[in-house]
């Protein structure tokens, strides 16, 4: 009798773990769909491939971070926007460095 109760508890615990695992998988899939949708919207405004690649990496980071929160689908768009600003800032600084380097190289020649 006692072993039957214990077996029941273990089975229920295993069922609950499976339900949680399935819920997490479904949530991760929903986050991936939202990430892809947000990237498609932004890809029409993105210029070169390097910028797109950086934005894709940033979106992957944002999605991973969003999944650690209680409401990942709510948080992801804002995180992605922040990451996009960071990517644009990085690209702007890189362009400035390239421009200054070209100026210095032209002076050296």
N, C-alpha and C positions, 0 to 999 in steps of 0.2 A: 504494500500500500504506500509506504513512504517513498519507495523508489519510483512508483508511478507518478507521484506528485512532483518529485525532483525531475523526472523525465519530461513531464508537462511543462515545468518552468523553463527547462533548458530549451525545449522546442519553441516555446513562446518567445524566449529571449532571442533565439536564432531567427525567428520570423520577424521580430522587431528590427534586428540588425539588417536583415535583408530588405525590409521596407525602407529603413533609413538609407541604405546603400542605393536603392533604386531612386529614392527621392533626390539624393545628391547627384546621381547621374542625370536625372531629368533636369535638375536645376543647371548643371554644367552645360548640358545641351542647349538649354534655353539661352544661357549667357553667350554661348558660341554663336547661336543664330542672331542674337541682338548685335554682337560684335561685328559679324559679317555684314549685317544690314547697315550699321553705322559706318563701317569702312566703305561700303559701296556708295553711300551718300557723299562721303568725303572724297572718294577717288575721282569724282567728276571735277573737283576743284583742284586736285593735286597735279602738279606739273611733271616733274621728272621721276624716273624710276627709283632713284636714291631716296627721294622724299617719301615715296609710297612705301618703300621697304622699312624706313625708320618709323613711319606711322603704323605699319603692320606690327612691328615689334612692340611699339608703345601700346597698341591695342591689346596685344597678348598679355603684356604686363598688367594693364588696367583690368583685364578680365580675371586674371589670377588674383589680383588684389580684391576685386569685387566679390569673388567667391568666398573670401574670408569674412565677409560681412553678413549681417542678418538678412539684408535686402539687396542682393547683388544686381538684380535687374533695375532697381531704382538708382543704384550708385554708379553703375557702369558708364552711362552717358557723361556724367560729370567728370569722372576719372579720365575718360578718354579725351574730353575737351582739355583738361589740364595737361595731359600728356602731349596732346597736339600742340598746345602753346609752347611746351618745352622743346618739342622737335623743331618748331618754327624758329624759336630763339636760337637753338643750336645751329640751325642752317644759316641763319642771318650772321651769327658770329663767324662761322666757317667762311662765308662769302667775304666778310670783311678781312679776314686773315689772308685769303687768297688774293684779294685786291691789293692789300699792302705788300704782299710778297712779290706780286707782279711789278708793282712800282719800284721796289728795291732792286729787283732783277734788272729792270730796264735802266736804272741808274748805274748799276754795276757794269753794264755792257758798254 
